[in-house]
């Protein structure tokens, strides 16, 4: 007698596909923040492609019989990863609307954020494996904390700027960078939680 069981899809592989597109988008965000204005289009395009990857993951998750992590954890990780690139896209839009191009502090934040997202990818790759998930998650958190230091210095420097319009616009862009860092920490902490549950 043969038993026919549903296929076990590669849910973590789909999650890493979403992360790969997020990395591409964050690389484009860093290029944009460093002065390459044409990279803004790539940020938007990569965000749309990452959204499509997220939807594919959700569809697969609904029909999966067995998953390497609890479906709730996979969903939470995917949603958190989605927020990272959404925030980057929103920063680009806000910069355009406020006619306030990116500057050195925002470029420094963006560079650290790309490092943090790559560390998240290493964390997700290590889930259910050799313990590298914890190492990757901790590296992501460390990079995100460095973003906070850049943010505080940049906000302090705004006290010397007399143009209120510029102060307001730059403050919003810096806050957006800090929120992206918060989103990275949320995902990294969810990885750590998943590791604890699987232990």
C-alpha positions in Angstrom: 0.0 0.0 0.0 1.4 3.4 -1.0 0.8 6.5 0.9 0.5 9.8 -1.0 1.5 12.7 1.0 1.5 16.4 0.0 4.8 17.8 -1.3 7.0 19.6 1.2 7.9 22.9 -0.5 11.1 24.7 0.1 9.6 27.5 2.3 13.0 28.7 3.5 14.2 28.8 -0.1 11.3 31.0 -1.0 12.0 33.2 2.0 15.6 33.6 0.9 14.4 34.5 -2.6 12.4 37.3 -1.0 15.6 38.3 0.9 17.7 38.2 -2.2 15.4 40.7 -3.9 15.4 42.8 -0.7 19.2 42.8 -0.8 19.1 44.0 -4.4 16.7 46.7 -3.4 18.8 47.8 -0.5 21.9 47.9 -2.7 20.0 50.2 -5.0 18.9 52.2 -2.0 22.6 52.6 -0.9 23.5 53.7 -4.5 20.7 56.2 -4.5 21.7 57.5 -1.1 25.3 57.9 -2.3 24.1 60.2 -5.1 23.2 57.9 -8.0 19.7 59.3 -8.7 18.9 56.8 -11.4 19.0 54.0 -8.7 15.7 55.2 -7.4 13.9 53.3 -10.1 15.7 50.1 -9.2 14.6 50.5 -5.6 10.9 50.7 -6.7 11.3 47.8 -9.2 13.0 45.6 -6.6 10.3 46.4 -4.1 7.6 45.2 -6.5 9.6 42.0 -7.3 10.0 41.3 -3.6 6.3 41.8 -3.1 5.6 39.2 -5.7 8.1 36.8 -4.0 6.3 37.4 -0.7 2.9 36.6 -2.2 4.3 33.4 -3.7 5.6 32.4 -0.3 2.2 33.1 1.3 0.5 30.9 -1.3 2.9 28.1 -0.7 2.7 28.4 3.0 -1.1 28.0 2.9 -0.8 24.6 1.1 2.3 23.3 2.8 1.8 20.1 4.8 5.1 20.3 6.7 7.4 23.4 7.1 10.8 23.6 8.6 9.6 26.4 10.9 6.2 27.1 12.3 4.1 28.8 9.6 3.6 31.8 12.0 7.4 32.3 12.2 7.7 32.1 8.4 4.9 34.6 8.0 6.4 37.0 10.5 9.8 36.8 9.0 8.4 37.5 5.5 6.3 40.4 6.7 9.3 41.9 8.5 11.5 41.6 5.5 8.9 43.2 3.4 8.8 46.2 5.7 12.5 46.8 5.3 12.3 47.4 1.5 9.0 49.2 1.8 10.6 51.7 4.1 13.5 52.2 1.8 11.1 52.9 -1.1 9.2 55.4 1.1 12.4 57.2 1.9 13.1 57.7 -1.8 9.6 59.0 -2.4 9.8 61.3 0.6 13.1 62.7 -0.6 11.5 63.5 -4.0 8.4 65.0 -2.5 10.3 67.2 -0.1 12.9 68.1 -2.8 15.6 67.0 -0.3 18.4 64.9 -1.9 20.2 62.3 0.2 23.3 63.4 2.1 26.3 61.7 3.8 24.5 60.6 7.0 21.8 58.9 5.0 24.4 57.3 2.7 26.2 56.0 5.8 22.9 54.6 7.2 22.1 53.0 3.9 25.5 51.3 3.7 25.1 49.8 7.2 21.6 48.7 6.3 22.8 46.7 3.3 25.3 45.0 5.7 22.5 44.3 8.1 20.2 42.7 5.4 23.0 40.5 4.2 23.5 39.3 7.8 19.7 38.6 7.9 20.2 36.4 4.8 22.9 34.5 6.6 20.7 34.1 9.6 17.8 32.7 7.6 20.1 30.4 5.7 21.2 28.9 9.0 17.8 28.2 10.3 17.4 24.6 11.3 21.1 24.1 10.8 24.5 24.6 12.5 23.8 27.6 14.7 24.8 30.1 12.2 21.3 31.6 12.3 22.1 33.1 15.7 25.4 34.5 14.5 23.8 36.1 11.4 20.9 37.5 13.5 23.3 39.0 16.0 25.4 40.5 13.2 22.3 42.1 11.7 21.3 43.6 15.1 24.9 45.0 15.5 24.8 46.7 12.1 21.4 48.1 12.9 22.6 49.6 16.2 25.4 51.3 14.3 22.7 53.0 12.2 21.3 54.4 15.4 24.6 56.0 16.2 24.8 57.7 12.7 21.2 58.8 13.2 21.9 60.5 16.6 25.0 62.3 15.2 23.1 63.5 12.2 20.2 64.8 14.3 22.6 66.7 16.5 24.2 68.3 13.5 20.8 69.6 12.3 20.9 71.9 15.3 23.4 74.1 13.4 21.1 74.3 10.3 19.1 77.5 10.1 16.8 76.5 7.2 13.7 75.1 8.9 12.5 73.5 5.7 15.8 71.6 5.3 15.8 70.6 9.0 12.3 69.2 8.7 13.0 67.3 5.5 16.3 65.8 6.7 14.9 64.8 10.1 12.2 62.8 8.3 14.7 61.1 6.0 17.0 60.3 9.0 14.0 58.9 10.9 13.1 56.7 7.9 16.6 55.3 8.0 16.2 54.6 11.8 12.9 52.9 11.2 14.5 50.6 8.6 17.1 49.7 11.2 14.2 48.9 13.7 12.6 46.7 11.0 15.9 44.8 10.6 16.1 44.3 14.4 12.6 42.9 14.5 13.4 40.3 11.8 16.6 39.4 13.5 14.9 38.9 16.9 12.2 36.8 15.2 15.0 34.6 13.8 16.4 34.3 17.4 13.0 33.4 18.7 12.6 30.7 16.0 15.9 29.2 17.0 14.9 29.1 20.7 11.6 27.4 19.8 13.4 24.8 17.7 16.0 24.0 20.4 
